[in-house]
Amino acid sequence: MDFVVDALLSEGNSGSPVLAVSCATRELQLVGMYHAGYKGHSALNVVIGIDQLADFMHRKKRVPRALSDASTGLGPKERLRLIESLSQSSLPLFDFGGTTVRAEEHDGALMYHFYGKQFPVDDRRALVIEDLPKEGLFGEVGRLFVPGPSVASGAAPWRAWPPAALGTDERDLVSRAVESLRVQVQHTLDYRRTLANLGSIDDRRRGRDLSRTLARDAVLARDLASSLSEMAERLTLGHETPVPSTGATADTPPLAAAPPAPDSP
């Protein structure tokens, strides 16, 4: 999460601290670290914000951010609206940072099926996340399902990881990813619905606004999707992860049949 300053800097200054004068105290404060500049524009230079830098220093790894609208507080009404929209969608596939995700409702739970980079040539799922209903809220993260080391050959079942069996960083990552995915899926469904009905200037304006929102959030979603993929691989192999106390193995996560194709016009 960078910001741009007009201080004159040059190549070789990367890593330099960036200070600003506080309007309240008149004291210098560390606000970030310089790391890049625009070619041909020496007065436009890019700084990493101190908040993200502090997270990185504490955790020793990059912390992906949630989508900009993920903190707006989705509630039960938005969940019902999302489920209704999914039931009416003939193609419940969505892009989440370059990863294809299928979203669907199953026995009251929302299921997010993450496919690999080779999809649709390879239609095996790499990760499934359960989004359970919760009174007064949109929902809460349920189990994570990852394929066993040999699930492709049928020799090993899926592994189910309850949130309590994950580490703190892993729970935080999944929480941010699910919050962001809810918003991304709803925005995509709204955009598709808008494209199907561009009868007025307001509809076209809304379509442009949604398109810009999806493009803006794609960058943040890419970081979240990449981190989720790495986490799923660790959970599949059992490396550097706690052992789940219960539900270590599970049946294949349910995947609803494809909806019928709409009638031809």
C-alpha positions in Angstrom: 0.0 0.0 0.0 2.2 2.8 -1.3 1.8 6.5 -1.4 3.6 9.1 -3.6 5.7 12.0 -2.4 7.2 14.9 -4.4 10.5 14.9 -2.4 13.5 14.8 -4.8 15.1 11.4 -4.5 17.5 9.5 -6.8 18.4 6.0 -7.7 20.3 4.4 -4.8 18.1 6.0 -2.1 15.9 2.9 -1.8 15.5 1.9 1.8 15.8 5.5 3.1 13.4 6.5 5.9 10.7 9.0 5.0 9.8 11.6 7.6 6.9 14.0 7.9 6.1 16.8 10.2 3.1 16.1 12.4 0.5 18.9 12.2 -0.4 18.2 15.8 3.0 18.2 17.5 5.3 19.8 14.9 7.6 16.8 15.5 9.1 14.6 12.8 7.4 11.2 12.4 8.5 8.1 10.5 5.8 7.6 7.9 7.4 5.0 5.6 10.4 3.9 3.5 11.3 5.1 0.0 11.6 2.2 -2.5 10.7 3.3 -6.1 10.3 6.2 -8.5 8.6 7.0 -11.8 10.9 7.1 -14.8 11.1 10.5 -16.3 9.5 12.1 -13.3 12.1 12.8 -10.7 9.6 14.6 -8.4 7.3 11.6 -8.1 8.6 8.9 -5.8 6.9 6.0 -4.1 6.9 5.2 -0.4 5.8 2.0 1.5 3.5 3.1 4.4 4.8 2.6 7.9 1.8 0.5 9.0 2.4 -2.2 6.3 6.2 -2.0 7.0 5.6 -2.5 10.7 3.4 -5.6 10.0 6.1 -7.0 7.8 8.8 -6.4 10.4 6.8 -8.1 13.1 5.7 -11.1 11.1 8.8 -11.5 9.0 6.7 -11.8 5.8 4.4 -9.8 3.6 0.9 -9.4 5.0 -1.7 -9.3 2.2 -4.4 -6.7 2.6 -8.2 -7.2 2.4 -10.2 -5.6 -0.4 -11.1 -2.0 0.1 -14.8 -2.8 0.7 -14.3 -5.9 2.9 -14.6 -3.9 6.1 -18.0 -2.4 5.3 -19.7 -4.9 7.6 -21.8 -7.3 5.5 -24.7 -8.8 7.4 -27.4 -11.5 7.1 -29.3 -9.5 4.5 -26.3 -9.4 2.2 -25.8 -13.1 2.7 -29.3 -13.9 1.6 -28.9 -11.6 -1.4 -25.7 -13.3 -2.3 -27.2 -16.8 -2.1 -30.2 -15.7 -4.1 -27.9 -14.2 -6.8 -25.8 -17.4 -6.9 -28.9 -19.6 -7.3 -29.9 -17.5 -10.4 -26.4 -17.6 -11.9 -25.8 -20.1 -14.7 -22.0 -19.7 -14.3 -21.0 -19.5 -10.6 -17.3 -19.1 -11.4 -15.4 -16.0 -10.3 -11.9 -14.6 -10.6 -10.1 -13.9 -7.4 -6.6 -12.5 -8.0 -6.0 -14.8 -11.0 -7.5 -17.8 -9.3 -10.7 -19.4 -10.4 -13.2 -19.8 -7.6 -16.6 -21.5 -7.7 -19.1 -20.2 -5.1 -22.3 -22.0 -4.2 -24.6 -22.7 -1.3 -24.8 -26.2 0.2 -27.1 -27.0 3.2 -27.0 -23.4 4.4 -23.2 -23.0 4.1 -21.5 -21.1 1.3 -18.7 -23.1 -0.2 -15.7 -21.5 -2.0 -13.9 -24.0 -4.3 -10.5 -22.8 -5.4 -9.0 -24.3 -8.6 -5.4 -24.5 -9.7 -3.6 -22.4 -12.2 -4.3 -25.0 -15.0 -8.0 -24.8 -14.7 -10.1 -25.6 -16.8 -7.7 -28.1 -18.3 -7.1 -29.5 -14.8 -10.4 -29.3 -12.9 -9.1 -30.6 -9.5 -9.7 -28.4 -6.6 -6.7 -27.1 -4.5 -8.7 -25.7 -1.6 -12.3 -25.5 -0.3 -13.4 -23.0 2.3 -16.6 -23.3 4.3 -18.5 -20.1 5.1 -21.1 -20.9 7.8 -24.1 -18.8 8.7 -23.9 -16.9 12.1 -26.7 -15.0 13.8 -26.5 -11.3 13.3 -23.5 -11.5 10.9 -22.9 -12.4 7.3 -21.2 -15.6 8.5 -18.1 -17.2 10.0 -15.3 -19.2 8.5 -15.8 -23.0 9.0 -13.5 -25.8 7.9 -10.8 -25.7 5.3 -10.5 -28.7 3.0 -7.3 -29.6 1.3 -6.6 -32.7 -0.8 -4.4 -35.4 0.8 -1.0 -35.9 -0.7 -2.3 -38.7 -3.0 -5.9 -37.6 -3.4 -5.5 -37.5 -7.2 -5.0 -41.3 -7.3 -7.7 -42.0 -4.8 -5.3 -43.3 -2.2 -5.9 -40.6 0.4 -9.0 -38.6 1.5 -9.3 -34.9 1.8 -8.0 -33.3 5.0 -10.3 -31.0 7.0 -8.8 -28.2 9.1 -11.0 -26.5 11.6 -10.0 -22.8 12.3 -8.8 -23.7 15.8 -6.2 -26.0 14.3 -4.6 -23.2 12.3 -2.0 -20.8 13.5 -2.8 -17.2 14.2 -1.3 -15.9 11.0 -3.2 -18.5 9.0 -6.5 -17.7 10.6 -6.0 -14.0 10.0 -5.2 -14.7 6.3 -8.3 -16.9 5.8 -10.5 -14.3 7.5 -9.2 -11.5 5.3 -9.5 -13.7 2.2 -13.1 -14.8 2.9 -14.2 -11.2 3.7 -12.7 -10.1 0.5 -14.1 -13.0 -1.5 -17.6 -12.2 -0.4 -17.3 -8.7 -1.7 -15.7 -9.8 -4.9 -18.3 -12.4 -5.7 -21.2 -9.9 -5.0 -19.5 -7.2 -7.1 -19.0 -9.6 -10.0 -22.7 -10.8 -9.8 -23.8 -7.1 -9.8 -21.6 -6.4 -12.8 -23.0 -9.3 -14.8 -26.5 -8.3 -13.9 -25.8 -4.7 -15.0 -24.3 -5.8 -18.3 -27.5 -7.7 -19.0 -29.6 -4.5 -18.6 -27.8 -1.4 -20.0 -31.0 0.4 -20.8 -30.3 3.7 -19.1 -27.4 6.1 -18.5 -27.5 5.2 -14.8 -27.1 1.5 -15.6 -24.1 2.3 -17.9 -22.5 4.5 -15.2 -23.0 1.8 -12.6 -21.4 -0.7 -14.9 -18.3 1.5 -15.4 -18.1 2.0 -11.6 -18.2 -1.7 -10.9 -15.7 -2.4 -13.6 -13.3 0.1 -12.1 -13.9 -1.4 -8.6 -13.1 -5.0 -9.8 -10.0 -3.8 -11.6 -8.8 -1.9 -8.5 -9.4 -4.8 -6.2 -7.7 -7.3 -8.5 -4.2 -6.3 -7.2 -5.1 -6.9 -3.6 -6.9 -10.1 -4.4 -3.8 -11.4 -6.2 -1.8 -11.2 -3.0 -4.5 -12.9 -1.0 -4.9 -15.7 -3.5 -1.2 -16.3 -3.7 -0.9 -16.5 0.1 -3.9 -18.9 0.3 -2.3 -21.1 -2.4 1.0 -21.3 -0.4 -0.9 -22.1 2.8 -3.0 -24.8 1.2 0.1 -26.5 -0.1 1.6 -26.5 3.4 -1.6 -27.9 4.9 -1.7 -30.6 2.2 1.8 -31.7 2.8 1.6 -31.2 6.6 4.7 -29.1 6.7 5.1 -26.4 9.3 1.5 -26.6 10.4 -0.1 -27.9 13.6 -1.9 -31.3 13.4 -5.7 -30.9 13.4 -7.0 -32.2 16.7 -10.3 -33.5 15.1 -11.5 -34.1 11.6 -8.0 -34.8 10.2 -9.6 -36.6 7.3 -12.9 -35.9 5.5 -15.0 -37.0 2.6 -14.6 -35.1 -0.6 -16.2 -31.6 -0.1 -19.6 -31.4 -1.9 -19.7 -29.8 -5.3 -23.2 -29.1 -6.6 -24.1 -30.2 -10.1 -23.9 -27.6 -12.8 -27.1 -25.6 -13.2 -29.1 -26.2 -16.3 -28.3 -24.0 -19.3 -30.8 -21.2 -19.9 -33.3 -21.6 -22.7 -32.2 -20.1 -26.0 -33.7 -16.7 -26.8 
